[in-house]
Amino acid sequence: MNDRMILLKRVQVCDFALNDAALFLDTHPEDKDALDFYKKHLRLREEAAKEYTSKYGPITKADYDGGPRWTWIDGPWPWQNEEA
């Protein structure tokens, strides 16, 4: 597995943890441990996404960097496997 795929996997793992924690927090909004878990994985996701986008470009269209060119179309896209 190359560096690009490792970084993308880190983002995906954090996304899963965030979605799971958010579902729990919807019914337990004052659970400090769950909120701390969410905050930790949000920080980890932000770090991984920042590193990924700086090296390989946007993960989603929302990662547009404000530049003069729409870089979302530059491949490969996050779900494409370069090694295939």
PyMOL Python script that loads the backbone (N, CA, C, O; Angstrom):
from pymol import cmd

cmd.read_pdbstr("""\
ATOM      1  N   MET A   1       0.856  -1.172   0.000  1.00  0.00           N
ATOM      2  CA  MET A   1       0.000   0.000   0.000  1.00  0.00           C
ATOM      3  C   MET A   1       0.902   1.236   0.000  1.00  0.00           C
ATOM      4  O   MET A   1       1.799   1.358   0.834  1.00  0.00           O
ATOM      5  N   ASN A   2       0.658   2.139  -0.932  1.00  0.00           N
ATOM      6  CA  ASN A   2       1.494   3.332  -1.033  1.00  0.00           C
ATOM      7  C   ASN A   2       1.026   4.424  -0.063  1.00  0.00           C
ATOM      8  O   ASN A   2      -0.023   4.301   0.568  1.00  0.00           O
ATOM      9  N   ASP A   3       1.817   5.484   0.041  1.00  0.00           N
ATOM     10  CA  ASP A   3       1.538   6.574   0.988  1.00  0.00           C
ATOM     11  C   ASP A   3       0.171   7.205   0.735  1.00  0.00           C
ATOM     12  O   ASP A   3      -0.553   7.525   1.677  1.00  0.00           O
ATOM     13  N   ARG A   4      -0.179   7.382  -0.531  1.00  0.00           N
ATOM     14  CA  ARG A   4      -1.477   7.981  -0.881  1.00  0.00           C
ATOM     15  C   ARG A   4      -2.626   7.155  -0.316  1.00  0.00           C
ATOM     16  O   ARG A   4      -3.562   7.696   0.273  1.00  0.00           O
ATOM     17  N   MET A   5      -2.546   5.851  -0.499  1.00  0.00           N
ATOM     18  CA  MET A   5      -3.616   4.975  -0.026  1.00  0.00           C
ATOM     19  C   MET A   5      -3.651   4.919   1.511  1.00  0.00           C
ATOM     20  O   MET A   5      -4.726   4.837   2.104  1.00  0.00           O
ATOM     21  N   ILE A   6      -2.494   4.964   2.140  1.00  0.00           N
ATOM     22  CA  ILE A   6      -2.437   4.957   3.608  1.00  0.00           C
ATOM     23  C   ILE A   6      -3.104   6.205   4.167  1.00  0.00           C
ATOM     24  O   ILE A   6      -3.886   6.121   5.115  1.00  0.00           O
ATOM     25  N   LEU A   7      -2.800   7.363   3.586  1.00  0.00           N
ATOM     26  CA  LEU A   7      -3.416   8.614   4.048  1.00  0.00           C
ATOM     27  C   LEU A   7      -4.926   8.597   3.832  1.00  0.00           C
ATOM     28  O   LEU A   7      -5.690   9.004   4.707  1.00  0.00           O
ATOM     29  N   LEU A   8      -5.347   8.127   2.665  1.00  0.00           N
ATOM     30  CA  LEU A   8      -6.779   8.068   2.384  1.00  0.00           C
ATOM     31  C   LEU A   8      -7.476   7.123   3.363  1.00  0.00           C
ATOM     32  O   LEU A   8      -8.578   7.413   3.828  1.00  0.00           O
ATOM     33  N   LYS A   9      -6.844   6.008   3.673  1.00  0.00           N
ATOM     34  CA  LYS A   9      -7.415   5.059   4.635  1.00  0.00           C
ATOM     35  C   LYS A   9      -7.553   5.704   6.013  1.00  0.00           C
ATOM     36  O   LYS A   9      -8.549   5.483   6.701  1.00  0.00           O
ATOM     37  N   ARG A  10      -6.555   6.506   6.422  1.00  0.00           N
ATOM     38  CA  ARG A  10      -6.640   7.216   7.705  1.00  0.00           C
ATOM     39  C   ARG A  10      -7.847   8.146   7.732  1.00  0.00           C
ATOM     40  O   ARG A  10      -8.558   8.218   8.735  1.00  0.00           O
ATOM     41  N   VAL A  11      -8.078   8.855   6.633  1.00  0.00           N
ATOM     42  CA  VAL A  11      -9.247   9.742   6.548  1.00  0.00           C
ATOM     43  C   VAL A  11     -10.528   8.924   6.649  1.00  0.00           C
ATOM     44  O   VAL A  11     -11.452   9.306   7.367  1.00  0.00           O
ATOM     45  N   GLN A  12     -10.590   7.821   5.949  1.00  0.00           N
ATOM     46  CA  GLN A  12     -11.790   6.983   5.947  1.00  0.00           C
ATOM     47  C   GLN A  12     -12.068   6.387   7.316  1.00  0.00           C
ATOM     48  O   GLN A  12     -13.223   6.324   7.736  1.00  0.00           O
ATOM     49  N   VAL A  13     -11.036   5.950   8.018  1.00  0.00           N
ATOM     50  CA  VAL A  13     -11.214   5.394   9.364  1.00  0.00           C
ATOM     51  C   VAL A  13     -11.751   6.474  10.300  1.00  0.00           C
ATOM     52  O   VAL A  13     -12.662   6.225  11.089  1.00  0.00           O
ATOM     53  N   CYS A  14     -11.189   7.659  10.207  1.00  0.00           N
ATOM     54  CA  CYS A  14     -11.670   8.759  11.045  1.00  0.00           C
ATOM     55  C   CYS A  14     -13.112   9.115  10.702  1.00  0.00           C
ATOM     56  O   CYS A  14     -13.915   9.370  11.599  1.00  0.00           O
ATOM     57  N   ASP A  15     -13.450   9.136   9.410  1.00  0.00           N
ATOM     58  CA  ASP A  15     -14.836   9.420   9.004  1.00  0.00           C
ATOM     59  C   ASP A  15     -15.799   8.405   9.612  1.00  0.00           C
ATOM     60  O   ASP A  15     -16.863   8.774  10.108  1.00  0.00           O
ATOM     61  N   PHE A  16     -15.427   7.139   9.576  1.00  0.00           N
ATOM     62  CA  PHE A  16     -16.273   6.096  10.163  1.00  0.00           C
ATOM     63  C   PHE A  16     -16.454   6.331  11.659  1.00  0.00           C
ATOM     64  O   PHE A  16     -17.573   6.280  12.169  1.00  0.00           O
ATOM     65  N   ALA A  17     -15.345   6.589  12.364  1.00  0.00           N
ATOM     66  CA  ALA A  17     -15.408   6.823  13.807  1.00  0.00           C
ATOM     67  C   ALA A  17     -16.249   8.047  14.122  1.00  0.00           C
ATOM     68  O   ALA A  17     -17.016   8.038  15.086  1.00  0.00           O
ATOM     69  N   LEU A  18     -16.117   9.103  13.322  1.00  0.00           N
ATOM     70  CA  LEU A  18     -16.896  10.321  13.544  1.00  0.00           C
ATOM     71  C   LEU A  18     -18.385  10.076  13.332  1.00  0.00           C
ATOM     72  O   LEU A  18     -19.210  10.544  14.116  1.00  0.00           O
ATOM     73  N   ASN A  19     -18.727   9.351  12.284  1.00  0.00           N
ATOM     74  CA  ASN A  19     -20.148   9.055  12.030  1.00  0.00           C
ATOM     75  C   ASN A  19     -20.737   8.203  13.150  1.00  0.00           C
ATOM     76  O   ASN A  19     -21.857   8.447  13.599  1.00  0.00           O
ATOM     77  N   ASP A  20     -19.990   7.213  13.594  1.00  0.00           N
ATOM     78  CA  ASP A  20     -20.453   6.345  14.666  1.00  0.00           C
ATOM     79  C   ASP A  20     -20.627   7.129  15.969  1.00  0.00           C
ATOM     80  O   ASP A  20     -21.636   6.984  16.658  1.00  0.00           O
ATOM     81  N   ALA A  21     -19.647   7.949  16.295  1.00  0.00           N
ATOM     82  CA  ALA A  21     -19.715   8.751  17.514  1.00  0.00           C
ATOM     83  C   ALA A  21     -20.869   9.761  17.442  1.00  0.00           C
ATOM     84  O   ALA A  21     -21.543  10.010  18.442  1.00  0.00           O
ATOM     85  N   ALA A  22     -21.088  10.333  16.270  1.00  0.00           N
ATOM     86  CA  ALA A  22     -22.180  11.305  16.112  1.00  0.00           C
ATOM     87  C   ALA A  22     -23.538  10.646  16.356  1.00  0.00           C
ATOM     88  O   ALA A  22     -24.423  11.248  16.965  1.00  0.00           O
ATOM     89  N   LEU A  23     -23.701   9.418  15.883  1.00  0.00           N
ATOM     90  CA  LEU A  23     -24.957   8.708  16.140  1.00  0.00           C
ATOM     91  C   LEU A  23     -25.166   8.497  17.645  1.00  0.00           C
ATOM     92  O   LEU A  23     -26.273   8.663  18.156  1.00  0.00           O
ATOM     93  N   PHE A  24     -24.110   8.136  18.330  1.00  0.00           N
ATOM     94  CA  PHE A  24     -24.191   7.956  19.781  1.00  0.00           C
ATOM     95  C   PHE A  24     -24.486   9.288  20.471  1.00  0.00           C
ATOM     96  O   PHE A  24     -25.326   9.355  21.368  1.00  0.00           O
ATOM     97  N   LEU A  25     -23.800  10.333  20.053  1.00  0.00           N
ATOM     98  CA  LEU A  25     -23.993  11.643  20.671  1.00  0.00           C
ATOM     99  C   LEU A  25     -25.397  12.202  20.419  1.00  0.00           C
ATOM    100  O   LEU A  25     -25.888  13.016  21.201  1.00  0.00           O
ATOM    101  N   ASP A  26     -26.034  11.776  19.343  1.00  0.00           N
ATOM    102  CA  ASP A  26     -27.410  12.208  19.084  1.00  0.00           C
ATOM    103  C   ASP A  26     -28.352  11.785  20.211  1.00  0.00           C
ATOM    104  O   ASP A  26     -29.343  12.462  20.487  1.00  0.00           O
ATOM    105  N   THR A  27     -28.039  10.670  20.853  1.00  0.00           N
ATOM    106  CA  THR A  27     -28.897  10.186  21.936  1.00  0.00           C
ATOM    107  C   THR A  27     -28.260  10.360  23.311  1.00  0.00           C
ATOM    108  O   THR A  27     -28.917  10.155  24.332  1.00  0.00           O
ATOM    109  N   HIS A  28     -26.980  10.737  23.341  1.00  0.00           N
ATOM    110  CA  HIS A  28     -26.260  10.947  24.603  1.00  0.00           C
ATOM    111  C   HIS A  28     -25.428  12.230  24.504  1.00  0.00           C
ATOM    112  O   HIS A  28     -24.203  12.176  24.604  1.00  0.00           O
ATOM    113  N   PRO A  29     -26.079  13.382  24.309  1.00  0.00           N
ATOM    114  CA  PRO A  29     -25.362  14.610  23.991  1.00  0.00           C
ATOM    115  C   PRO A  29     -24.442  15.135  25.092  1.00  0.00           C
ATOM    116  O   PRO A  29     -23.599  15.993  24.830  1.00  0.00           O
ATOM    117  N   GLU A  30     -24.588  14.643  26.297  1.00  0.00           N
ATOM    118  CA  GLU A  30     -23.755  15.127  27.398  1.00  0.00           C
ATOM    119  C   GLU A  30     -22.687  14.134  27.827  1.00  0.00           C
ATOM    120  O   GLU A  30     -22.046  14.321  28.862  1.00  0.00           O
ATOM    121  N   ASP A  31     -22.490  13.086  27.046  1.00  0.00           N
ATOM    122  CA  ASP A  31     -21.485  12.080  27.375  1.00  0.00           C
ATOM    123  C   ASP A  31     -20.090  12.633  27.065  1.00  0.00           C
ATOM    124  O   ASP A  31     -19.701  12.746  25.902  1.00  0.00           O
ATOM    125  N   LYS A  32     -19.353  12.973  28.112  1.00  0.00           N
ATOM    126  CA  LYS A  32     -18.047  13.609  27.951  1.00  0.00           C
ATOM    127  C   LYS A  32     -17.060  12.706  27.212  1.00  0.00           C
ATOM    128  O   LYS A  32     -16.321  13.177  26.348  1.00  0.00           O
ATOM    129  N   ASP A  33     -17.041  11.429  27.539  1.00  0.00           N
ATOM    130  CA  ASP A  33     -16.112  10.511  26.880  1.00  0.00           C
ATOM    131  C   ASP A  33     -16.390  10.426  25.377  1.00  0.00           C
ATOM    132  O   ASP A  33     -15.464  10.422  24.566  1.00  0.00           O
ATOM    133  N   ALA A  34     -17.652  10.359  25.024  1.00  0.00           N
ATOM    134  CA  ALA A  34     -18.017  10.286  23.605  1.00  0.00           C
ATOM    135  C   ALA A  34     -17.657  11.584  22.888  1.00  0.00           C
ATOM    136  O   ALA A  34     -17.190  11.561  21.749  1.00  0.00           O
ATOM    137  N   LEU A  35     -17.874  12.701  23.551  1.00  0.00           N
ATOM    138  CA  LEU A  35     -17.522  13.981  22.948  1.00  0.00           C
ATOM    139  C   LEU A  35     -16.009  14.121  22.803  1.00  0.00           C
ATOM    140  O   LEU A  35     -15.529  14.645  21.798  1.00  0.00           O
ATOM    141  N   ASP A  36     -15.261  13.660  23.794  1.00  0.00           N
ATOM    142  CA  ASP A  36     -13.800  13.673  23.692  1.00  0.00           C
ATOM    143  C   ASP A  36     -13.318  12.780  22.546  1.00  0.00           C
ATOM    144  O   ASP A  36     -12.397  13.140  21.813  1.00  0.00           O
ATOM    145  N   PHE A  37     -13.949  11.613  22.401  1.00  0.00           N
ATOM    146  CA  PHE A  37     -13.637  10.698  21.303  1.00  0.00           C
ATOM    147  C   PHE A  37     -13.882  11.393  19.963  1.00  0.00           C
ATOM    148  O   PHE A  37     -13.054  11.318  19.055  1.00  0.00           O
ATOM    149  N   TYR A  38     -15.028  12.071  19.852  1.00  0.00           N
ATOM    150  CA  TYR A  38     -15.371  12.771  18.619  1.00  0.00           C
ATOM    151  C   TYR A  38     -14.335  13.848  18.305  1.00  0.00           C
ATOM    152  O   TYR A  38     -13.850  13.948  17.178  1.00  0.00           O
ATOM    153  N   LYS A  39     -14.004  14.645  19.307  1.00  0.00           N
ATOM    154  CA  LYS A  39     -13.029  15.723  19.114  1.00  0.00           C
ATOM    155  C   LYS A  39     -11.666  15.178  18.678  1.00  0.00           C
ATOM    156  O   LYS A  39     -11.023  15.735  17.789  1.00  0.00           O
ATOM    157  N   LYS A  40     -11.236  14.093  19.307  1.00  0.00           N
ATOM    158  CA  LYS A  40      -9.945  13.486  18.961  1.00  0.00           C
ATOM    159  C   LYS A  40      -9.930  13.037  17.505  1.00  0.00           C
ATOM    160  O   LYS A  40      -8.976  13.316  16.778  1.00  0.00           O
ATOM    161  N   HIS A  41     -10.983  12.343  17.078  1.00  0.00           N
ATOM    162  CA  HIS A  41     -11.018  11.828  15.713  1.00  0.00           C
ATOM    163  C   HIS A  41     -11.262  12.931  14.689  1.00  0.00           C
ATOM    164  O   HIS A  41     -10.848  12.812  13.536  1.00  0.00           O
ATOM    165  N   LEU A  42     -11.926  13.990  15.102  1.00  0.00           N
ATOM    166  CA  LEU A  42     -12.079  15.141  14.218  1.00  0.00           C
ATOM    167  C   LEU A  42     -10.714  15.777  13.959  1.00  0.00           C
ATOM    168  O   LEU A  42     -10.399  16.132  12.823  1.00  0.00           O
ATOM    169  N   ARG A  43      -9.908  15.920  15.008  1.00  0.00           N
ATOM    170  CA  ARG A  43      -8.558  16.471  14.871  1.00  0.00           C
ATOM    171  C   ARG A  43      -7.693  15.555  13.994  1.00  0.00           C
ATOM    172  O   ARG A  43      -6.976  16.030  13.113  1.00  0.00           O
ATOM    173  N   LEU A  44      -7.764  14.246  14.240  1.00  0.00           N
ATOM    174  CA  LEU A  44      -6.987  13.294  13.440  1.00  0.00           C
ATOM    175  C   LEU A  44      -7.405  13.322  11.969  1.00  0.00           C
ATOM    176  O   LEU A  44      -6.565  13.220  11.074  1.00  0.00           O
ATOM    177  N   ARG A  45      -8.708  13.462  11.730  1.00  0.00           N
ATOM    178  CA  ARG A  45      -9.206  13.522  10.353  1.00  0.00           C
ATOM    179  C   ARG A  45      -8.711  14.786   9.660  1.00  0.00           C
ATOM    180  O   ARG A  45      -8.274  14.750   8.510  1.00  0.00           O
ATOM    181  N   GLU A  46      -8.789  15.903  10.381  1.00  0.00           N
ATOM    182  CA  GLU A  46      -8.336  17.163   9.805  1.00  0.00           C
ATOM    183  C   GLU A  46      -6.851  17.093   9.444  1.00  0.00           C
ATOM    184  O   GLU A  46      -6.449  17.573   8.384  1.00  0.00           O
ATOM    185  N   GLU A  47      -6.042  16.501  10.313  1.00  0.00           N
ATOM    186  CA  GLU A  47      -4.605  16.360  10.040  1.00  0.00           C
ATOM    187  C   GLU A  47      -4.353  15.471   8.825  1.00  0.00           C
ATOM    188  O   GLU A  47      -3.559  15.813   7.949  1.00  0.00           O
ATOM    189  N   ALA A  48      -5.032  14.336   8.783  1.00  0.00           N
ATOM    190  CA  ALA A  48      -4.848  13.403   7.669  1.00  0.00           C
ATOM    191  C   ALA A  48      -5.335  14.015   6.354  1.00  0.00           C
ATOM    192  O   ALA A  48      -4.677  13.880   5.323  1.00  0.00           O
ATOM    193  N   ALA A  49      -6.484  14.686   6.393  1.00  0.00           N
ATOM    194  CA  ALA A  49      -7.028  15.303   5.185  1.00  0.00           C
ATOM    195  C   ALA A  49      -6.127  16.437   4.700  1.00  0.00           C
ATOM    196  O   ALA A  49      -5.923  16.599   3.497  1.00  0.00           O
ATOM    197  N   LYS A  50      -5.597  17.209   5.621  1.00  0.00           N
ATOM    198  CA  LYS A  50      -4.699  18.302   5.236  1.00  0.00           C
ATOM    199  C   LYS A  50      -3.442  17.755   4.565  1.00  0.00           C
ATOM    200  O   LYS A  50      -2.994  18.274   3.543  1.00  0.00           O
ATOM    201  N   GLU A  51      -2.883  16.706   5.151  1.00  0.00           N
ATOM    202  CA  GLU A  51      -1.688  16.097   4.558  1.00  0.00           C
ATOM    203  C   GLU A  51      -2.004  15.506   3.185  1.00  0.00           C
ATOM    204  O   GLU A  51      -1.241  15.682   2.235  1.00  0.00           O
ATOM    205  N   TYR A  52      -3.137  14.803   3.088  1.00  0.00           N
ATOM    206  CA  TYR A  52      -3.529  14.199   1.814  1.00  0.00           C
ATOM    207  C   TYR A  52      -3.705  15.269   0.740  1.00  0.00           C
ATOM    208  O   TYR A  52      -3.141  15.160  -0.349  1.00  0.00           O
ATOM    209  N   THR A  53      -4.494  16.310   1.050  1.00  0.00           N
ATOM    210  CA  THR A  53      -4.780  17.324   0.033  1.00  0.00           C
ATOM    211  C   THR A  53      -3.533  18.107  -0.364  1.00  0.00           C
ATOM    212  O   THR A  53      -3.414  18.538  -1.511  1.00  0.00           O
ATOM    213  N   SER A  54      -2.609  18.295   0.567  1.00  0.00           N
ATOM    214  CA  SER A  54      -1.384  19.015   0.211  1.00  0.00           C
ATOM    215  C   SER A  54      -0.495  18.185  -0.720  1.00  0.00           C
ATOM    216  O   SER A  54       0.236  18.741  -1.539  1.00  0.00           O
ATOM    217  N   LYS A  55      -0.557  16.871  -0.595  1.00  0.00           N
ATOM    218  CA  LYS A  55       0.272  15.998  -1.432  1.00  0.00           C
ATOM    219  C   LYS A  55      -0.422  15.545  -2.711  1.00  0.00           C
ATOM    220  O   LYS A  55       0.206  15.460  -3.766  1.00  0.00           O
ATOM    221  N   TYR A  56      -1.724  15.254  -2.618  1.00  0.00           N
ATOM    222  CA  TYR A  56      -2.400  14.563  -3.714  1.00  0.00           C
ATOM    223  C   TYR A  56      -3.623  15.282  -4.274  1.00  0.00           C
ATOM    224  O   TYR A  56      -4.217  14.809  -5.242  1.00  0.00           O
ATOM    225  N   GLY A  57      -4.008  16.401  -3.695  1.00  0.00           N
ATOM    226  CA  GLY A  57      -5.172  17.123  -4.190  1.00  0.00           C
ATOM    227  C   GLY A  57      -6.401  16.843  -3.359  1.00  0.00           C
ATOM    228  O   GLY A  57      -6.325  16.169  -2.332  1.00  0.00           O
ATOM    229  N   PRO A  58      -7.540  17.361  -3.800  1.00  0.00           N
ATOM    230  CA  PRO A  58      -8.769  17.295  -2.998  1.00  0.00           C
ATOM    231  C   PRO A  58      -9.295  15.870  -2.799  1.00  0.00           C
ATOM    232  O   PRO A  58      -9.175  15.006  -3.668  1.00  0.00           O
ATOM    233  N   ILE A  59      -9.879  15.666  -1.628  1.00  0.00           N
ATOM    234  CA  ILE A  59     -10.555  14.397  -1.333  1.00  0.00           C
ATOM    235  C   ILE A  59     -12.003  14.499  -1.790  1.00  0.00           C
ATOM    236  O   ILE A  59     -12.566  13.540  -2.318  1.00  0.00           O
ATOM    237  N   THR A  60     -12.599  15.665  -1.582  1.00  0.00           N
ATOM    238  CA  THR A  60     -13.961  15.945  -2.039  1.00  0.00           C
ATOM    239  C   THR A  60     -13.964  17.302  -2.733  1.00  0.00           C
ATOM    240  O   THR A  60     -12.992  18.053  -2.645  1.00  0.00           O
ATOM    241  N   LYS A  61     -15.031  17.605  -3.404  1.00  0.00           N
ATOM    242  CA  LYS A  61     -15.140  18.903  -4.065  1.00  0.00           C
ATOM    243  C   LYS A  61     -15.068  20.043  -3.062  1.00  0.00           C
ATOM    244  O   LYS A  61     -14.662  21.152  -3.411  1.00  0.00           O
ATOM    245  N   ALA A  62     -15.456  19.783  -1.828  1.00  0.00           N
ATOM    246  CA  ALA A  62     -15.407  20.806  -0.783  1.00  0.00           C
ATOM    247  C   ALA A  62     -13.974  21.192  -0.423  1.00  0.00           C
ATOM    248  O   ALA A  62     -13.770  22.182   0.279  1.00  0.00           O
ATOM    249  N   ASP A  63     -12.992  20.447  -0.878  1.00  0.00           N
ATOM    250  CA  ASP A  63     -11.589  20.744  -0.606  1.00  0.00           C
ATOM    251  C   ASP A  63     -10.992  21.721  -1.625  1.00  0.00           C
ATOM    252  O   ASP A  63      -9.775  21.903  -1.668  1.00  0.00           O
ATOM    253  N   TYR A  64     -11.830  22.340  -2.431  1.00  0.00           N
ATOM    254  CA  TYR A  64     -11.365  23.339  -3.393  1.00  0.00           C
ATOM    255  C   TYR A  64     -10.518  24.373  -2.656  1.00  0.00           C
ATOM    256  O   TYR A  64     -10.923  24.898  -1.619  1.00  0.00           O
ATOM    257  N   ASP A  65      -9.340  24.655  -3.201  1.00  0.00           N
ATOM    258  CA  ASP A  65      -8.383  25.525  -2.510  1.00  0.00           C
ATOM    259  C   ASP A  65      -8.504  27.004  -2.849  1.00  0.00           C
ATOM    260  O   ASP A  65      -7.702  27.805  -2.370  1.00  0.00           O
ATOM    261  N   GLY A  66      -9.471  27.382  -3.652  1.00  0.00           N
ATOM    262  CA  GLY A  66      -9.673  28.783  -3.979  1.00  0.00           C
ATOM    263  C   GLY A  66      -8.804  29.287  -5.112  1.00  0.00           C
ATOM    264  O   GLY A  66      -8.857  30.466  -5.462  1.00  0.00           O
ATOM    265  N   GLY A  67      -8.008  28.408  -5.683  1.00  0.00           N
ATOM    266  CA  GLY A  67      -7.097  28.798  -6.749  1.00  0.00           C
ATOM    267  C   GLY A  67      -7.806  29.119  -8.051  1.00  0.00           C
ATOM    268  O   GLY A  67      -9.031  29.039  -8.133  1.00  0.00           O
ATOM    269  N   PRO A  68      -7.034  29.484  -9.070  1.00  0.00           N
ATOM    270  CA  PRO A  68      -7.610  29.896 -10.351  1.00  0.00           C
ATOM    271  C   PRO A  68      -8.074  28.729 -11.227  1.00  0.00           C
ATOM    272  O   PRO A  68      -8.622  28.940 -12.309  1.00  0.00           O
ATOM    273  N   ARG A  69      -7.856  27.520 -10.762  1.00  0.00           N
ATOM    274  CA  ARG A  69      -8.180  26.325 -11.555  1.00  0.00           C
ATOM    275  C   ARG A  69      -8.951  25.324 -10.714  1.00  0.00           C
ATOM    276  O   ARG A  69      -8.681  25.163  -9.524  1.00  0.00           O
ATOM    277  N   TRP A  70      -9.912  24.653 -11.335  1.00  0.00           N
ATOM    278  CA  TRP A  70     -10.715  23.617 -10.676  1.00  0.00           C
ATOM    279  C   TRP A  70      -9.904  22.326 -10.695  1.00  0.00           C
ATOM    280  O   TRP A  70      -9.901  21.616 -11.701  1.00  0.00           O
ATOM    281  N   THR A  71      -9.213  22.010  -9.592  1.00  0.00           N
ATOM    282  CA  THR A  71      -8.296  20.870  -9.547  1.00  0.00           C
ATOM    283  C   THR A  71      -8.973  19.539  -9.248  1.00  0.00           C
ATOM    284  O   THR A  71      -8.322  18.495  -9.292  1.00  0.00           O
ATOM    285  N   TRP A  72     -10.256  19.558  -8.947  1.00  0.00           N
ATOM    286  CA  TRP A  72     -10.972  18.322  -8.639  1.00  0.00           C
ATOM    287  C   TRP A  72     -10.856  17.309  -9.775  1.00  0.00           C
ATOM    288  O   TRP A  72     -10.847  16.103  -9.527  1.00  0.00           O
ATOM    289  N   ILE A  73     -10.768  17.779 -11.000  1.00  0.00           N
ATOM    290  CA  ILE A  73     -10.736  16.867 -12.152  1.00  0.00           C
ATOM    291  C   ILE A  73      -9.374  16.222 -12.377  1.00  0.00           C
ATOM    292  O   ILE A  73      -9.257  15.279 -13.160  1.00  0.00           O
ATOM    293  N   ASP A  74      -8.344  16.720 -11.698  1.00  0.00           N
ATOM    294  CA  ASP A  74      -7.014  16.125 -11.853  1.00  0.00           C
ATOM    295  C   ASP A  74      -7.005  14.756 -11.189  1.00  0.00           C
ATOM    296  O   ASP A  74      -7.368  14.626 -10.020  1.00  0.00           O
ATOM    297  N   GLY A  75      -6.594  13.746 -11.925  1.00  0.00           N
ATOM    298  CA  GLY A  75      -6.652  12.398 -11.397  1.00  0.00           C
ATOM    299  C   GLY A  75      -5.364  11.971 -10.730  1.00  0.00           C
ATOM    300  O   GLY A  75      -4.363  12.687 -10.766  1.00  0.00           O
ATOM    301  N   PRO A  76      -5.395  10.824 -10.134  1.00  0.00           N
ATOM    302  CA  PRO A  76      -6.585   9.997  -9.956  1.00  0.00           C
ATOM    303  C   PRO A  76      -7.470  10.529  -8.836  1.00  0.00           C
ATOM    304  O   PRO A  76      -6.994  11.217  -7.933  1.00  0.00           O
ATOM    305  N   TRP A  77      -8.734  10.213  -8.898  1.00  0.00           N
ATOM    306  CA  TRP A  77      -9.649  10.615  -7.844  1.00  0.00           C
ATOM    307  C   TRP A  77      -9.442   9.699  -6.648  1.00  0.00           C
ATOM    308  O   TRP A  77      -8.932   8.589  -6.797  1.00  0.00           O
ATOM    309  N   PRO A  78      -9.832  10.154  -5.465  1.00  0.00           N
ATOM    310  CA  PRO A  78      -9.540   9.377  -4.242  1.00  0.00           C
ATOM    311  C   PRO A  78      -9.981   7.922  -4.283  1.00  0.00           C
ATOM    312  O   PRO A  78      -9.327   7.069  -3.684  1.00  0.00           O
ATOM    313  N   TRP A  79     -11.063   7.623  -4.969  1.00  0.00           N
ATOM    314  CA  TRP A  79     -11.563   6.243  -4.970  1.00  0.00           C
ATOM    315  C   TRP A  79     -10.934   5.404  -6.082  1.00  0.00           C
ATOM    316  O   TRP A  79     -11.195   4.204  -6.169  1.00  0.00           O
ATOM    317  N   GLN A  80     -10.120   6.012  -6.920  1.00  0.00           N
ATOM    318  CA  GLN A  80      -9.464   5.264  -7.983  1.00  0.00           C
ATOM    319  C   GLN A  80      -8.151   4.677  -7.448  1.00  0.00           C
ATOM    320  O   GLN A  80      -7.393   5.343  -6.742  1.00  0.00           O
ATOM    321  N   ASN A  81      -7.916   3.447  -7.796  1.00  0.00           N
ATOM    322  CA  ASN A  81      -6.706   2.761  -7.376  1.00  0.00           C
ATOM    323  C   ASN A  81      -5.671   2.852  -8.488  1.00  0.00           C
ATOM    324  O   ASN A  81      -5.835   2.245  -9.546  1.00  0.00           O
ATOM    325  N   GLU A  82      -4.606   3.609  -8.249  1.00  0.00           N
ATOM    326  CA  GLU A  82      -3.572   3.767  -9.266  1.00  0.00           C
ATOM    327  C   GLU A  82      -2.918   2.458  -9.641  1.00  0.00           C
ATOM    328  O   GLU A  82      -2.470   2.288 -10.775  1.00  0.00           O
ATOM    329  N   GLU A  83      -2.857   1.528  -8.699  1.00  0.00           N
ATOM    330  CA  GLU A  83      -2.129   0.278  -8.907  1.00  0.00           C
ATOM    331  C   GLU A  83      -2.913  -0.734  -9.720  1.00  0.00           C
ATOM    332  O   GLU A  83      -2.354  -1.743 -10.148  1.00  0.00           O
ATOM    333  N   ALA A  84      -4.181  -0.487  -9.941  1.00  0.00           N
ATOM    334  CA  ALA A  84      -5.007  -1.453 -10.675  1.00  0.00           C
ATOM    335  C   ALA A  84      -4.739  -1.410 -12.151  1.00  0.00           C
ATOM    336  O   ALA A  84      -5.351  -2.160 -12.912  1.00  0.00           O
TER     337      ALA A  84
END
""", "prot")
cmd.dss("prot")
cmd.show_as("cartoon", "prot")
cmd.util.cbc("prot")
cmd.orient("prot")
